[in-house]
Amino acid sequence: MTLSSRAAATAFASLLLMSSAFAQATAPAPAAKAAPAEKKAEKPRSAASLECSKEADTKGVHGKERKKFMSDCKKTAADKPK
C-alpha cells in the first residue's frame, strides 16, 4: 500500500467518524427529565410531619437517622390524643 492510499483511507475513515460524532452532538435533549416533575404532585404535609421535621432540624439529625426519627416521631404524634 502506498503512502497516498494510506492517507486517503485515513482521511475517509476520519470523515466517517467525525460525521457520526457531529450527528450525536446535535441531538436535542430528551424531555423525559421534565415529565416526572409534572407527573408527581406534592401532597400537603401534615402538622405532625412539619413539627417532627422542625424537631429533627433542631437536633441536627440527617440521613438514615432522620428517616427513622421522622417515622418514630409521626407514629407517636398519631398515638397522642388531640
C-alpha positions in Angstrom: 0.0 0.0 0.0 1.4 3.4 -0.9 1.6 6.4 1.3 -1.0 8.3 -0.7 -3.5 5.4 -0.4 -3.0 5.1 3.3 -3.5 8.9 3.7 -6.7 8.6 1.6 -8.0 5.7 3.7 -7.2 7.6 6.9 -9.0 10.7 5.7 -12.0 8.7 4.6 -12.2 6.9 8.0 -11.9 10.1 9.9 -14.7 11.7 7.9 -17.0 8.8 8.7 -16.1 9.0 12.4 -16.4 12.8 12.5 -19.9 12.8 10.9 -21.3 10.4 13.5 -19.8 12.5 16.3 -21.4 15.7 15.0 -24.7 13.9 14.5 -24.7 12.8 18.1 -23.8 16.2 19.4 -26.7 18.0 17.7 -29.4 15.7 19.0 -31.9 17.5 21.2 -32.0 16.8 24.9 -34.8 14.4 25.9 -37.8 15.9 27.5 -38.2 12.9 29.9 -36.4 14.7 32.7 -39.2 17.3 33.0 -42.0 14.7 32.9 -41.5 13.3 36.4 -41.8 16.7 38.0 -45.1 17.3 36.3 -46.3 13.7 37.0 -45.8 13.7 40.7 -47.8 16.3 42.6 -46.7 17.0 46.1 -49.1 16.2 48.9 -49.6 18.8 51.6 -47.6 17.9 54.7 -49.5 17.2 57.9 -48.9 19.3 61.0 -47.3 16.4 62.8 -44.9 16.0 59.9 -43.9 19.6 60.0 -43.4 19.6 63.7 -41.3 16.4 63.5 -39.2 18.0 60.8 -38.6 21.1 62.8 -37.6 18.9 65.8 -35.2 16.9 63.6 -33.7 20.1 62.3 -33.0 21.4 65.8 -31.4 18.1 66.8 -29.3 18.1 63.6 -30.5 14.6 62.6 -29.6 13.7 58.9 -29.7 10.7 56.6 -31.0 7.3 57.8 -31.2 8.5 61.4 -33.5 11.4 60.3 -35.8 9.0 58.4 -36.1 6.7 61.4 -36.6 9.7 63.7 -39.3 11.1 61.5 -41.1 7.7 61.3 -41.0 7.3 65.1 -42.0 10.9 65.7 -45.0 10.7 63.4 -46.1 7.4 65.0 -46.0 8.9 68.5 -47.8 12.0 67.2 -50.6 9.9 65.8 -50.9 8.0 69.1 -51.3 11.2 71.1 -54.9 12.3 71.7 -55.7 15.7 70.4 
